[in-house]
Amino acid sequence: MSTAVVVKAPGEHRIVPHEPRQPDPGEALVRVHATGICGSDREVYHGNRPEGYVRYPVTPGHEWSGTVEAVGAGVPPSLVDRKVVGEGFRNCQVCDRCHTGATTLCTEGYEETGFTQPGAMAATLTLPARLLHALPDDADLTAAALLEPAACTAAAAIKAKALPGERVAVVGTGTLGMFAVQFLKAGSPAELLVIGTRGDREALSRQFGATDFRTCDQELPDDIDVVIETAGSTTAARTAASLLRRGGRLVLTGIPAPGAAGLDPTDLVVRQLEVHTVFGAPPDAWAYTVRVFGAGLLDPLPLITHELPLTAFADAIELVGSGDPKVGKVLLRP
């Protein structure tokens, strides 16, 4: 029997029977291969996601991969049997932001797969076909389940505009940080520094292309051209800004808890720092991620440490929040 996870309310979930919803016009039905769990899924379960960014009851799951089983009217039949991943933001397509491609800034409000709309912690997922990105026929769907966080990092890399030969750095050594290393490495930097809190992440950082690794308590440079922050800790943004030369470029992707140390506006102005932020991934970042993945320049597999059945949802949530250094990316399999 097919099943799905439903979080009825904070701290309360059930494994329920799942019936695929046949696609309406413009939609596609996807057989889910795997679903990743990240910190925002823990927020949904524990009830500390920001107001307006979750609607209970909900089936979580915004990081996923799968194969198209059926399509509705108006969708090319050639999409059936294709391996795919999909964007999460359910944008309106008609506001001025959507028309510029900035779909994560849709003015019609926030709707996202796995938070306010049914997600992929189920046997199947039915969603607008326009959100799908087809993968190469030989794509590894287990690896592809991590392309959503990769796309968020790609959005940061696009905004960073790192040029060949520049000195670049990544703050944070989690999933987003390791993807940032890979994207920045593809741009041929002169130096690629990774800064984290755990020395045991050095080997993986260097495997992905880092030329230097330091922990936060070591001496840090102050002349980096580009920094991508991915840690989301209370001091990460300030640490990231301190690394930059005058006129350097900073992209923030982490979402810290309330009370985090903010950036000093005087410092930003006097040093003429260029600061960008990322929340989610627009279509151009998704397309770029799928292209880089298809070219073999993005390797998510070393980040995956656990694969559990969908019925072990509660165990997976606890694993992700355990703080165990041996726990990396956790996937759920239907």
Secondary structure, DSSP 8 states (H G I E B T S, - for coil): --EEEEEEETTEEEEEE-------TTEEEEEEEEEEE-HHHHHHHHT-S-TTS--SSB----EEEEEEEEE-TTS-GGGTT-EEEE--B---S-SHHHHTT-GGG-TT---BBTTTB--SSBSEEEEEGGGEEE--TT--HHHHTTHHHHHHHHHHHHHHT--TT-EEEEE--SHHHHHHHHHHHTT--SEEEEEES-GGGHHHHHHTT-SEEEETTS---S-EEEEEE----TTHHHHHHHTEEEEEEEEE-----TT-----HHHHHHTT-EEEE--S--HHHHHHHHHHHHTT----GGGEEEEEEGGGHHHHHHHHTS--TT--EEEEE-
